[in-house]
Amino acid sequence: MKSLRIDTTCDRDITPDRETIRLTRSSRRVLIVEDNFFVAHQCERALVEAGYEIVAIVATADDAVKEALERHPALVLMDIYLPGSRDGIDAALEIFERAGIRSIFASALTDAAGRARADAAHPVAWLAKPFSDRRLIATVDSAIEEANARLPAGV
């Protein structure tokens, strides 16, 4: 069996600048919008273990908009059916229009009309409930990778 060689050398003259560090850290920030306490905290646990920062967990559309505009997450994990007069689609639309932040929609039920309405928010992905931690992480990783690909060159 061939032994594994690990290169431990690094170029000590190359240090990322503060802006690069800020963008890298901010690109792993997620807002969770979920009215089921247990689902929300399961998502939080899985994402934190995968190296993401959870900026907040909220349960209503109005709170989602408020937190997104104040905390500037890289993306929002958005339940569609929320308590109150507004749903997750309304919140995602407002967040996208006002801040350009995209959402991953998570829902057990999605009808054609709801999906058509949600398309205006340019969702980065859909997660059908129930989903595994593994599926959640893979979906968020993919969404973050897509968002980072849109960063300006040289950042």
Order of alpha helices (4+ residues) and beta strands (2+ residues): alpha-beta-alpha-beta-alpha-beta-alpha-beta-alpha-beta-alpha
